[in-house]
Amino acid sequence: MLHDALKNYLDAVEQAVLGCESVYVERYTEEILTPERVNLRLRLRFDKGYLLEIHEAVIIDNQNLVHLDYR
């Protein structure tokens, strides 16, 4: 079972992406590695041609979210 803090974080990211206007979601992948670690990959294409791509690893350390990688 996924840690509550990670679940809440992933839910918030998903809602933020769904709330974007004029955006095409090319990729949205949540990879749950353990109950306390996930990888998230996003690729968003905006109507004006801009591209946003994010890859991040998030873990729980002492009950806090820690972002290991962000590009």
C-alpha positions, 0 to 999 in steps of 0.5 A: 500500500502506497504511503499516504503522503505519496498518494496525496502528492500524486493526486495533487500532481494529477489534478494540476495537470488535468486543470491545465488549459490548452495542454496536450498530455503526451505522457503521464507515468506513475511508477510505484517502486515501493510503498515509499518510493515512486517515479513520475514522468510527465510530458506536456505539450502546450498549444503554442508549441512549448514542451514541458518534460519532468522526470522525478523520483520521490521518496518518504524519509522520516515521514517527509517527501524528498525529491531525489531527481528533478529534470 
